[in-house]
Amino acid sequence: MVRIEKWAVVLAPGDVYTPPAQRDRALYGEVYGHPKFAEGFLVNTSVILGGSIKTAAGHVVKTESRDYLLGEPDPAYITWLEQQGMVFDPEQPIKDSNA
């Protein structure tokens, strides 16, 4: 399975006239084990389809194109969350956008 390290949740590319609150989310980070990219290559994933699912291997996030095993989040992302008044939950690192 492809692993993503130093990741952050970002807004997926979309129509510039779509308000941010209505835009889809994606992951941004370094990928490992990806068939198309070198180890540590920085990518924007396709759209996240839901929250993370805890598996025996760790937390997995399903996107439109593939599943990603979450490694460690980017420390700058954690700092940004704290500055926004949000708390990072390692037990549920990506919450379902429909929740």
Phi, psi and omega in degrees: 000145179286132179254143176239127182244161181047048186268161174214154173272129182230166174285134178289148176304146180190188179299129182296344181266000177276124179301144181308322182294340181258359180279151176287164179249155177219174173255149174231129179173188181272129180257148179225134181081016180276135183291342184253347187233150176294156179303130179085004180295137179278129181226156162257125179282174169288179185298135174290132183267349180183199177280183178277153179242128179279126179237178177298329181279340184136200180276133181241137178243130179266128174244178180299332185256332183190173174264146178235132172275124182281128170267216179281139176289161177292128179303327178294326177293318178298317177299316180297317178303314180298320179294334179272001181082018180253154180247130176283127180251104182297340177281337177219072188295332177231116181272147178298128182293344179273354184277000000 
